[in-house]
Amino acid sequence: MTDDGKQLLNTFETRLRHLIYLHEEQMRENAELKRQIEEAEEARREMQAELDDLSQRYTDLKTATAISLDGNDVRETKLRLSKLVREVDKCIALLNE
């Protein structure tokens, strides 16, 4: 093998090793990014669960406020309760269809 051939072979080997190194580096980075995505997705799921819980609690609070009996608002409270009952009846009718 000539000196030029050996030099080309060495250059090729060096570049191949560098490409292998870069490939391994990209694989490590890819694994890290996948881990970060999984963590972010888990955090998103937890926040969604918390949002759902808070939304339910807010709805419950609105309902409790709507039906609270305040001596001055008895008539208004009865109207609100009637409206809620009608809404429930409509939902039941829709479910029965």
Biopython code that builds the backbone (N, CA, C, O; Angstrom):
import numpy as np
from Bio.PDB.StructureBuilder import StructureBuilder

atoms = [
    (1, "MET", "N", (0.845, -1.169, 0.000)),
    (1, "MET", "CA", (0.000, 0.000, 0.000)),
    (1, "MET", "C", (0.893, 1.235, 0.000)),
    (1, "MET", "O", (1.875, 1.301, 0.739)),
    (2, "THR", "N", (0.559, 2.174, -0.799)),
    (2, "THR", "CA", (1.369, 3.390, -0.910)),
    (2, "THR", "C", (1.067, 4.317, 0.247)),
    (2, "THR", "O", (0.105, 4.134, 0.993)),
    (3, "ASP", "N", (1.921, 5.318, 0.370)),
    (3, "ASP", "CA", (1.731, 6.302, 1.439)),
    (3, "ASP", "C", (0.421, 7.063, 1.265)),
    (3, "ASP", "O", (-0.268, 7.368, 2.239)),
    (4, "ASP", "N", (0.087, 7.364, 0.015)),
    (4, "ASP", "CA", (-1.183, 8.038, -0.236)),
    (4, "ASP", "C", (-2.357, 7.166, 0.182)),
    (4, "ASP", "O", (-3.328, 7.660, 0.754)),
    (5, "GLY", "N", (-2.273, 5.882, -0.100)),
    (5, "GLY", "CA", (-3.334, 4.947, 0.280)),
    (5, "GLY", "C", (-3.468, 4.849, 1.786)),
    (5, "GLY", "O", (-4.575, 4.829, 2.324)),
    (6, "LYS", "N", (-2.309, 4.786, 2.474)),
    (6, "LYS", "CA", (-2.339, 4.719, 3.946)),
    (6, "LYS", "C", (-2.922, 6.008, 4.532)),
    (6, "LYS", "O", (-3.704, 5.978, 5.483)),
    (7, "GLN", "N", (-2.529, 7.121, 3.952)),
    (7, "GLN", "CA", (-3.040, 8.402, 4.445)),
    (7, "GLN", "C", (-4.550, 8.499, 4.216)),
    (7, "GLN", "O", (-5.282, 8.963, 5.090)),
    (8, "LEU", "N", (-5.011, 8.065, 3.050)),
    (8, "LEU", "CA", (-6.454, 8.053, 2.782)),
    (8, "LEU", "C", (-7.183, 7.137, 3.751)),
    (8, "LEU", "O", (-8.251, 7.477, 4.260)),
    (9, "LEU", "N", (-6.596, 5.969, 4.000)),
    (9, "LEU", "CA", (-7.207, 5.022, 4.936)),
    (9, "LEU", "C", (-7.279, 5.617, 6.338)),
    (9, "LEU", "O", (-8.298, 5.490, 7.017)),
    (10, "ASN", "N", (-6.198, 6.268, 6.773)),
    (10, "ASN", "CA", (-6.180, 6.908, 8.093)),
    (10, "ASN", "C", (-7.217, 8.024, 8.169)),
    (10, "ASN", "O", (-7.918, 8.164, 9.171)),
    (11, "THR", "N", (-7.307, 8.813, 7.105)),
    (11, "THR", "CA", (-8.286, 9.891, 7.059)),
    (11, "THR", "C", (-9.696, 9.321, 7.124)),
    (11, "THR", "O", (-10.546, 9.820, 7.861)),
    (12, "PHE", "N", (-9.934, 8.270, 6.347)),
    (12, "PHE", "CA", (-11.247, 7.618, 6.353)),
    (12, "PHE", "C", (-11.578, 7.072, 7.741)),
    (12, "PHE", "O", (-12.689, 7.247, 8.242)),
    (13, "GLU", "N", (-10.586, 6.404, 8.356)),
    (13, "GLU", "CA", (-10.798, 5.826, 9.688)),
    (13, "GLU", "C", (-11.092, 6.925, 10.711)),
    (13, "GLU", "O", (-11.970, 6.770, 11.559)),
    (14, "THR", "N", (-10.362, 8.022, 10.629)),
    (14, "THR", "CA", (-10.569, 9.138, 11.554)),
    (14, "THR", "C", (-11.972, 9.726, 11.381)),
    (14, "THR", "O", (-12.675, 9.974, 12.361)),
    (15, "ARG", "N", (-12.363, 9.940, 10.145)),
    (15, "ARG", "CA", (-13.693, 10.488, 9.892)),
    (15, "ARG", "C", (-14.787, 9.515, 10.314)),
    (15, "ARG", "O", (-15.821, 9.933, 10.835)),
    (16, "LEU", "N", (-14.570, 8.230, 10.094)),
    (16, "LEU", "CA", (-15.545, 7.222, 10.506)),
    (16, "LEU", "C", (-15.705, 7.205, 12.023)),
    (16, "LEU", "O", (-16.823, 7.132, 12.532)),
    (17, "ARG", "N", (-14.599, 7.271, 12.736)),
    (17, "ARG", "CA", (-14.661, 7.308, 14.210)),
    (17, "ARG", "C", (-15.393, 8.575, 14.675)),
    (17, "ARG", "O", (-16.185, 8.545, 15.617)),
    (18, "HIS", "N", (-15.109, 9.672, 13.996)),
    (18, "HIS", "CA", (-15.781, 10.924, 14.358)),
    (18, "HIS", "C", (-17.288, 10.809, 14.104)),
    (18, "HIS", "O", (-18.088, 11.257, 14.926)),
    (19, "LEU", "N", (-17.678, 10.219, 12.984)),
    (19, "LEU", "CA", (-19.101, 10.023, 12.699)),
    (19, "LEU", "C", (-19.755, 9.104, 13.727)),
    (19, "LEU", "O", (-20.886, 9.346, 14.151)),
    (20, "ILE", "N", (-19.055, 8.066, 14.122)),
    (20, "ILE", "CA", (-19.592, 7.156, 15.150)),
    (20, "ILE", "C", (-19.769, 7.917, 16.458)),
    (20, "ILE", "O", (-20.783, 7.764, 17.138)),
    (21, "TYR", "N", (-18.777, 8.739, 16.811)),
    (21, "TYR", "CA", (-18.877, 9.550, 18.023)),
    (21, "TYR", "C", (-20.085, 10.495, 17.945)),
    (21, "TYR", "O", (-20.863, 10.597, 18.893)),
    (22, "LEU", "N", (-20.232, 11.181, 16.804)),
    (22, "LEU", "CA", (-21.357, 12.099, 16.636)),
    (22, "LEU", "C", (-22.694, 11.357, 16.720)),
    (22, "LEU", "O", (-23.658, 11.860, 17.297)),
    (23, "HIS", "N", (-22.738, 10.164, 16.142)),
    (23, "HIS", "CA", (-23.960, 9.347, 16.199)),
    (23, "HIS", "C", (-24.302, 9.001, 17.649)),
    (23, "HIS", "O", (-25.452, 9.132, 18.069)),
    (24, "GLU", "N", (-23.316, 8.569, 18.397)),
    (24, "GLU", "CA", (-23.546, 8.213, 19.805)),
    (24, "GLU", "C", (-23.982, 9.439, 20.607)),
    (24, "GLU", "O", (-24.852, 9.355, 21.473)),
    (25, "GLU", "N", (-23.362, 10.575, 20.301)),
    (25, "GLU", "CA", (-23.736, 11.816, 20.977)),
    (25, "GLU", "C", (-25.191, 12.178, 20.677)),
    (25, "GLU", "O", (-25.932, 12.575, 21.576)),
    (26, "GLN", "N", (-25.593, 12.043, 19.429)),
    (26, "GLN", "CA", (-26.980, 12.314, 19.041)),
    (26, "GLN", "C", (-27.938, 11.335, 19.721)),
    (26, "GLN", "O", (-29.031, 11.723, 20.135)),
    (27, "MET", "N", (-27.543, 10.103, 19.835)),
    (27, "MET", "CA", (-28.390, 9.102, 20.513)),
    (27, "MET", "C", (-28.580, 9.478, 21.985)),
    (27, "MET", "O", (-29.686, 9.367, 22.514)),
    (28, "ARG", "N", (-27.507, 9.922, 22.647)),
    (28, "ARG", "CA", (-27.624, 10.344, 24.048)),
    (28, "ARG", "C", (-28.539, 11.565, 24.167)),
    (28, "ARG", "O", (-29.396, 11.630, 25.048)),
    (29, "GLU", "N", (-28.342, 12.520, 23.273)),
    (29, "GLU", "CA", (-29.172, 13.718, 23.301)),
    (29, "GLU", "C", (-30.633, 13.373, 23.039)),
    (29, "GLU", "O", (-31.527, 13.922, 23.683)),
    (30, "ASN", "N", (-30.875, 12.476, 22.106)),
    (30, "ASN", "CA", (-32.238, 12.040, 21.785)),
    (30, "ASN", "C", (-32.887, 11.373, 23.000)),
    (30, "ASN", "O", (-34.052, 11.629, 23.302)),
    (31, "ALA", "N", (-32.136, 10.524, 23.689)),
    (31, "ALA", "CA", (-32.671, 9.863, 24.884)),
    (31, "ALA", "C", (-33.009, 10.896, 25.959)),
    (31, "ALA", "O", (-34.034, 10.777, 26.631)),
    (32, "GLU", "N", (-32.156, 11.905, 26.124)),
    (32, "GLU", "CA", (-32.405, 12.953, 27.113)),
    (32, "GLU", "C", (-33.654, 13.751, 26.746)),
    (32, "GLU", "O", (-34.472, 14.062, 27.612)),
    (33, "LEU", "N", (-33.798, 14.078, 25.471)),
    (33, "LEU", "CA", (-34.976, 14.827, 25.032)),
    (33, "LEU", "C", (-36.253, 14.008, 25.228)),
    (33, "LEU", "O", (-37.282, 14.555, 25.624)),
    (34, "LYS", "N", (-36.194, 12.709, 24.956)),
    (34, "LYS", "CA", (-37.365, 11.852, 25.179)),
    (34, "LYS", "C", (-37.731, 11.827, 26.658)),
    (34, "LYS", "O", (-38.909, 11.850, 27.016)),
    (35, "ARG", "N", (-36.709, 11.780, 27.519)),
    (35, "ARG", "CA", (-36.965, 11.788, 28.965)),
    (35, "ARG", "C", (-37.625, 13.102, 29.371)),
    (35, "ARG", "O", (-38.563, 13.106, 30.168)),
    (36, "GLN", "N", (-37.140, 14.213, 28.828)),
    (36, "GLN", "CA", (-37.723, 15.513, 29.152)),
    (36, "GLN", "C", (-39.166, 15.607, 28.655)),
    (36, "GLN", "O", (-40.022, 16.184, 29.326)),
    (37, "ILE", "N", (-39.429, 15.042, 27.490)),
    (37, "ILE", "CA", (-40.803, 15.037, 26.963)),
    (37, "ILE", "C", (-41.711, 14.236, 27.880)),
    (37, "ILE", "O", (-42.832, 14.659, 28.165)),
    (38, "GLU", "N", (-41.243, 13.090, 28.343)),
    (38, "GLU", "CA", (-42.045, 12.264, 29.249)),
    (38, "GLU", "C", (-42.337, 13.020, 30.551)),
    (38, "GLU", "O", (-43.456, 12.975, 31.061)),
    (39, "GLU", "N", (-41.325, 13.712, 31.083)),
    (39, "GLU", "CA", (-41.532, 14.486, 32.309)),
    (39, "GLU", "C", (-42.534, 15.611, 32.077)),
    (39, "GLU", "O", (-43.405, 15.856, 32.911)),
    (40, "ALA", "N", (-42.410, 16.290, 30.951)),
    (40, "ALA", "CA", (-43.331, 17.383, 30.644)),
    (40, "ALA", "C", (-44.750, 16.849, 30.463)),
    (40, "ALA", "O", (-45.713, 17.481, 30.899)),
    (41, "GLU", "N", (-44.878, 15.704, 29.830)),
    (41, "GLU", "CA", (-46.204, 15.101, 29.629)),
    (41, "GLU", "C", (-46.814, 14.697, 30.971)),
    (41, "GLU", "O", (-48.011, 14.885, 31.191)),
    (42, "GLU", "N", (-46.004, 14.149, 31.859)),
    (42, "GLU", "CA", (-46.496, 13.780, 33.190)),
    (42, "GLU", "C", (-46.940, 15.037, 33.947)),
    (42, "GLU", "O", (-47.985, 15.032, 34.598)),
    (43, "ALA", "N", (-46.157, 16.103, 33.862)),
    (43, "ALA", "CA", (-46.528, 17.357, 34.523)),
    (43, "ALA", "C", (-47.823, 17.898, 33.929)),
    (43, "ALA", "O", (-48.674, 18.409, 34.657)),
    (44, "ARG", "N", (-47.978, 17.788, 32.609)),
    (44, "ARG", "CA", (-49.203, 18.252, 31.953)),
    (44, "ARG", "C", (-50.405, 17.455, 32.433)),
    (44, "ARG", "O", (-51.470, 18.017, 32.692)),
    (45, "ARG", "N", (-50.230, 16.128, 32.553)),
    (45, "ARG", "CA", (-51.339, 15.290, 33.040)),
    (45, "ARG", "C", (-51.719, 15.666, 34.470)),
    (45, "ARG", "O", (-52.903, 15.727, 34.803)),
    (46, "GLU", "N", (-50.729, 15.917, 35.310)),
    (46, "GLU", "CA", (-51.010, 16.309, 36.690)),
    (46, "GLU", "C", (-51.739, 17.652, 36.733)),
    (46, "GLU", "O", (-52.689, 17.828, 37.496)),
    (47, "MET", "N", (-51.290, 18.587, 35.915)),
    (47, "MET", "CA", (-51.944, 19.896, 35.885)),
    (47, "MET", "C", (-53.366, 19.781, 35.344)),
    (47, "MET", "O", (-54.266, 20.472, 35.819)),
    (48, "GLN", "N", (-53.575, 18.915, 34.356)),
    (48, "GLN", "CA", (-54.922, 18.719, 33.815)),
    (48, "GLN", "C", (-55.832, 18.127, 34.881)),
    (48, "GLN", "O", (-56.988, 18.529, 35.006)),
    (49, "ALA", "N", (-55.311, 17.164, 35.657)),
    (49, "ALA", "CA", (-56.106, 16.573, 36.727)),
    (49, "ALA", "C", (-56.448, 17.631, 37.777)),
    (49, "ALA", "O", (-57.569, 17.674, 38.283)),
    (50, "GLU", "N", (-55.484, 18.472, 38.094)),
    (50, "GLU", "CA", (-55.734, 19.537, 39.067)),
    (50, "GLU", "C", (-56.759, 20.534, 38.522)),
    (50, "GLU", "O", (-57.636, 20.992, 39.254)),
    (51, "LEU", "N", (-56.646, 20.865, 37.244)),
    (51, "LEU", "CA", (-57.611, 21.770, 36.620)),
    (51, "LEU", "C", (-59.010, 21.169, 36.658)),
    (51, "LEU", "O", (-59.977, 21.859, 36.982)),
    (52, "ASP", "N", (-59.119, 19.880, 36.326)),
    (52, "ASP", "CA", (-60.422, 19.217, 36.371)),
    (52, "ASP", "C", (-61.007, 19.255, 37.779)),
    (52, "ASP", "O", (-62.195, 19.517, 37.966)),
    (53, "ASP", "N", (-60.147, 18.987, 38.769)),
    (53, "ASP", "CA", (-60.599, 19.008, 40.161)),
    (53, "ASP", "C", (-61.062, 20.411, 40.554)),
    (53, "ASP", "O", (-62.117, 20.571, 41.168)),
    (54, "LEU", "N", (-60.277, 21.416, 40.201)),
    (54, "LEU", "CA", (-60.653, 22.789, 40.549)),
    (54, "LEU", "C", (-61.922, 23.220, 39.814)),
    (54, "LEU", "O", (-62.753, 23.935, 40.373)),
    (55, "SER", "N", (-62.067, 22.787, 38.573)),
    (55, "SER", "CA", (-63.287, 23.118, 37.831)),
    (55, "SER", "C", (-64.503, 22.501, 38.507)),
    (55, "SER", "O", (-65.543, 23.148, 38.631)),
    (56, "GLN", "N", (-64.375, 21.249, 38.946)),
    (56, "GLN", "CA", (-65.482, 20.585, 39.630)),
    (56, "GLN", "C", (-65.803, 21.293, 40.942)),
    (56, "GLN", "O", (-66.968, 21.497, 41.282)),
    (57, "ARG", "N", (-64.754, 21.665, 41.673)),
    (57, "ARG", "CA", (-64.978, 22.365, 42.934)),
    (57, "ARG", "C", (-65.638, 23.720, 42.700)),
    (57, "ARG", "O", (-66.495, 24.138, 43.478)),
    (58, "TYR", "N", (-65.238, 24.410, 41.624)),
    (58, "TYR", "CA", (-65.842, 25.696, 41.284)),
    (58, "TYR", "C", (-67.317, 25.521, 40.949)),
    (58, "TYR", "O", (-68.164, 26.299, 41.390)),
    (59, "THR", "N", (-67.614, 24.486, 40.161)),
    (59, "THR", "CA", (-69.004, 24.211, 39.805)),
    (59, "THR", "C", (-69.816, 23.900, 41.059)),
    (59, "THR", "O", (-70.939, 24.378, 41.219)),
    (60, "ASP", "N", (-69.236, 23.098, 41.942)),
    (60, "ASP", "CA", (-69.920, 22.774, 43.194)),
    (60, "ASP", "C", (-70.163, 24.033, 44.025)),
    (60, "ASP", "O", (-71.225, 24.194, 44.628)),
    (61, "LEU", "N", (-69.178, 24.915, 44.050)),
    (61, "LEU", "CA", (-69.319, 26.148, 44.812)),
    (61, "LEU", "C", (-70.399, 27.042, 44.211)),
    (61, "LEU", "O", (-71.195, 27.643, 44.933)),
    (62, "LYS", "N", (-70.417, 27.123, 42.881)),
    (62, "LYS", "CA", (-71.467, 27.916, 42.237)),
    (62, "LYS", "C", (-72.840, 27.344, 42.554)),
    (62, "LYS", "O", (-73.781, 28.089, 42.828)),
    (63, "THR", "N", (-72.954, 26.015, 42.518)),
    (63, "THR", "CA", (-74.233, 25.374, 42.817)),
    (63, "THR", "C", (-74.628, 25.635, 44.268)),
    (63, "THR", "O", (-75.778, 25.956, 44.565)),
    (64, "ALA", "N", (-73.658, 25.492, 45.161)),
    (64, "ALA", "CA", (-73.951, 25.728, 46.579)),
    (64, "ALA", "C", (-74.367, 27.177, 46.808)),
    (64, "ALA", "O", (-75.266, 27.451, 47.603)),
    (65, "THR", "N", (-73.719, 28.094, 46.116)),
    (65, "THR", "CA", (-74.074, 29.501, 46.253)),
    (65, "THR", "C", (-75.466, 29.753, 45.688)),
    (65, "THR", "O", (-76.242, 30.538, 46.232)),
    (66, "ALA", "N", (-75.766, 29.070, 44.582)),
    (66, "ALA", "CA", (-77.070, 29.267, 43.950)),
    (66, "ALA", "C", (-78.202, 28.774, 44.828)),
    (66, "ALA", "O", (-79.294, 29.341, 44.798)),
    (67, "ILE", "N", (-77.967, 27.738, 45.603)),
    (67, "ILE", "CA", (-79.056, 27.178, 46.398)),
    (67, "ILE", "C", (-78.994, 27.591, 47.871)),
    (67, "ILE", "O", (-79.810, 27.157, 48.685)),
    (68, "SER", "N", (-78.009, 28.439, 48.199)),
    (68, "SER", "CA", (-77.917, 28.857, 49.598)),
    (68, "SER", "C", (-79.137, 29.708, 49.950)),
    (68, "SER", "O", (-79.598, 30.534, 49.162)),
    (69, "LEU", "N", (-79.624, 29.484, 51.121)),
    (69, "LEU", "CA", (-80.806, 30.224, 51.561)),
    (69, "LEU", "C", (-80.368, 31.421, 52.382)),
    (69, "LEU", "O", (-79.830, 31.289, 53.482)),
    (70, "ASP", "N", (-80.606, 32.552, 51.834)),
    (70, "ASP", "CA", (-80.330, 33.809, 52.508)),
    (70, "ASP", "C", (-81.697, 34.451, 52.712)),
    (70, "ASP", "O", (-82.371, 34.761, 51.729)),
    (71, "GLY", "N", (-82.111, 34.652, 53.901)),
    (71, "GLY", "CA", (-83.448, 35.133, 54.209)),
    (71, "GLY", "C", (-84.003, 36.138, 53.211)),
    (71, "GLY", "O", (-85.210, 36.149, 52.972)),
    (72, "ASN", "N", (-83.186, 36.958, 52.638)),
    (72, "ASN", "CA", (-83.645, 37.987, 51.719)),
    (72, "ASN", "C", (-83.893, 37.449, 50.308)),
    (72, "ASN", "O", (-84.672, 38.032, 49.554)),
    (73, "ASP", "N", (-83.246, 36.357, 49.951)),
    (73, "ASP", "CA", (-83.281, 35.866, 48.578)),
    (73, "ASP", "C", (-84.059, 34.557, 48.422)),
    (73, "ASP", "O", (-83.771, 33.790, 47.503)),
    (74, "VAL", "N", (-85.012, 34.287, 49.272)),
    (74, "VAL", "CA", (-85.730, 33.016, 49.213)),
    (74, "VAL", "C", (-86.412, 32.848, 47.860)),
    (74, "VAL", "O", (-86.330, 31.778, 47.256)),
    (75, "ARG", "N", (-87.075, 33.879, 47.386)),
    (75, "ARG", "CA", (-87.776, 33.778, 46.099)),
    (75, "ARG", "C", (-86.781, 33.527, 44.974)),
    (75, "ARG", "O", (-87.000, 32.657, 44.131)),
    (76, "GLU", "N", (-85.675, 34.293, 44.957)),
    (76, "GLU", "CA", (-84.658, 34.129, 43.915)),
    (76, "GLU", "C", (-84.022, 32.740, 43.991)),
    (76, "GLU", "O", (-83.733, 32.128, 42.963)),
    (77, "THR", "N", (-83.813, 32.259, 45.184)),
    (77, "THR", "CA", (-83.225, 30.930, 45.357)),
    (77, "THR", "C", (-84.169, 29.850, 44.841)),
    (77, "THR", "O", (-83.731, 28.882, 44.219)),
    (78, "LYS", "N", (-85.460, 30.015, 45.100)),
    (78, "LYS", "CA", (-86.437, 29.051, 44.589)),
    (78, "LYS", "C", (-86.433, 29.057, 43.067)),
    (78, "LYS", "O", (-86.538, 28.000, 42.445)),
    (79, "LEU", "N", (-86.314, 30.217, 42.471)),
    (79, "LEU", "CA", (-86.248, 30.308, 41.008)),
    (79, "LEU", "C", (-84.995, 29.608, 40.469)),
    (79, "LEU", "O", (-85.048, 28.902, 39.462)),
    (80, "ARG", "N", (-83.893, 29.815, 41.147)),
    (80, "ARG", "CA", (-82.652, 29.154, 40.723)),
    (80, "ARG", "C", (-82.775, 27.636, 40.834)),
    (80, "ARG", "O", (-82.351, 26.898, 39.944)),
    (81, "LEU", "N", (-83.361, 27.186, 41.938)),
    (81, "LEU", "CA", (-83.555, 25.742, 42.110)),
    (81, "LEU", "C", (-84.473, 25.191, 41.028)),
    (81, "LEU", "O", (-84.216, 24.114, 40.489)),
    (82, "SER", "N", (-85.516, 25.900, 40.711)),
    (82, "SER", "CA", (-86.430, 25.459, 39.657)),
    (82, "SER", "C", (-85.693, 25.362, 38.325)),
    (82, "SER", "O", (-85.877, 24.414, 37.562)),
    (83, "LYS", "N", (-84.862, 26.358, 38.064)),
    (83, "LYS", "CA", (-84.083, 26.345, 36.823)),
    (83, "LYS", "C", (-83.144, 25.133, 36.797)),
    (83, "LYS", "O", (-83.022, 24.464, 35.771)),
    (84, "LEU", "N", (-82.481, 24.852, 37.923)),
    (84, "LEU", "CA", (-81.587, 23.692, 37.994)),
    (84, "LEU", "C", (-82.353, 22.393, 37.770)),
    (84, "LEU", "O", (-81.877, 21.497, 37.073)),
    (85, "VAL", "N", (-83.539, 22.295, 38.364)),
    (85, "VAL", "CA", (-84.355, 21.087, 38.196)),
    (85, "VAL", "C", (-84.755, 20.921, 36.732)),
    (85, "VAL", "O", (-84.726, 19.812, 36.197)),
    (86, "ARG", "N", (-85.128, 22.027, 36.086)),
    (86, "ARG", "CA", (-85.480, 21.947, 34.663)),
    (86, "ARG", "C", (-84.287, 21.494, 33.824)),
    (86, "ARG", "O", (-84.440, 20.689, 32.906)),
    (87, "GLU", "N", (-83.099, 22.011, 34.140)),
    (87, "GLU", "CA", (-81.897, 21.599, 33.413)),
    (87, "GLU", "C", (-81.625, 20.108, 33.597)),
    (87, "GLU", "O", (-81.266, 19.414, 32.646)),
    (88, "VAL", "N", (-81.797, 19.623, 34.820)),
    (88, "VAL", "CA", (-81.610, 18.191, 35.088)),
    (88, "VAL", "C", (-82.638, 17.379, 34.317)),
    (88, "VAL", "O", (-82.309, 16.345, 33.735)),
    (89, "ASP", "N", (-83.873, 17.839, 34.312)),
    (89, "ASP", "CA", (-84.924, 17.147, 33.558)),
    (89, "ASP", "C", (-84.586, 17.087, 32.074)),
    (89, "ASP", "O", (-84.784, 16.055, 31.432)),
    (90, "LYS", "N", (-84.077, 18.189, 31.525)),
    (90, "LYS", "CA", (-83.690, 18.202, 30.124)),
    (90, "LYS", "C", (-82.566, 17.187, 29.869)),
    (90, "LYS", "O", (-82.585, 16.474, 28.865)),
    (91, "CYS", "N", (-81.617, 17.130, 30.757)),
    (91, "CYS", "CA", (-80.511, 16.174, 30.607)),
    (91, "CYS", "C", (-81.036, 14.742, 30.641)),
    (91, "CYS", "O", (-80.636, 13.903, 29.834)),
    (92, "ILE", "N", (-81.928, 14.477, 31.574)),
    (92, "ILE", "CA", (-82.501, 13.130, 31.664)),
    (92, "ILE", "C", (-83.268, 12.795, 30.393)),
    (92, "ILE", "O", (-83.175, 11.680, 29.879)),
    (93, "ALA", "N", (-84.020, 13.758, 29.891)),
    (93, "ALA", "CA", (-84.778, 13.531, 28.640)),
    (93, "ALA", "C", (-83.822, 13.242, 27.489)),
    (93, "ALA", "O", (-84.096, 12.369, 26.667)),
    (94, "LEU", "N", (-82.719, 13.952, 27.419)),
    (94, "LEU", "CA", (-81.732, 13.714, 26.361)),
    (94, "LEU", "C", (-81.104, 12.329, 26.487)),
    (94, "LEU", "O", (-80.841, 11.668, 25.482)),
    (95, "LEU", "N", (-80.867, 11.899, 27.705)),
    (95, "LEU", "CA", (-80.294, 10.572, 27.924)),
    (95, "LEU", "C", (-81.260, 9.472, 27.554)),
    (95, "LEU", "O", (-80.843, 8.399, 27.116)),
    (96, "ASN", "N", (-82.543, 9.722, 27.722)),
    (96, "ASN", "CA", (-83.556, 8.716, 27.413)),
    (96, "ASN", "C", (-83.820, 8.571, 25.926)),
    (96, "ASN", "O", (-84.413, 7.581, 25.497)),
    (97, "GLU", "N", (-83.387, 9.547, 25.131)),
    (97, "GLU", "CA", (-83.632, 9.488, 23.686)),
    (97, "GLU", "C", (-82.790, 8.423, 23.023)),
    (97, "GLU", "O", (-82.871, 8.239, 21.809)),
]
sb = StructureBuilder()
sb.init_structure("model")
sb.init_model(0)
sb.init_chain("A")
sb.init_seg("    ")
for serial, (resi, resn, name, xyz) in enumerate(atoms, 1):
    if name == "N":
        sb.init_residue(resn, " ", resi, " ")
    sb.init_atom(name, np.array(xyz, "f"), 0.0, 1.0, " ", f" {name:<3s}", serial, name[0])
structure = sb.get_structure()
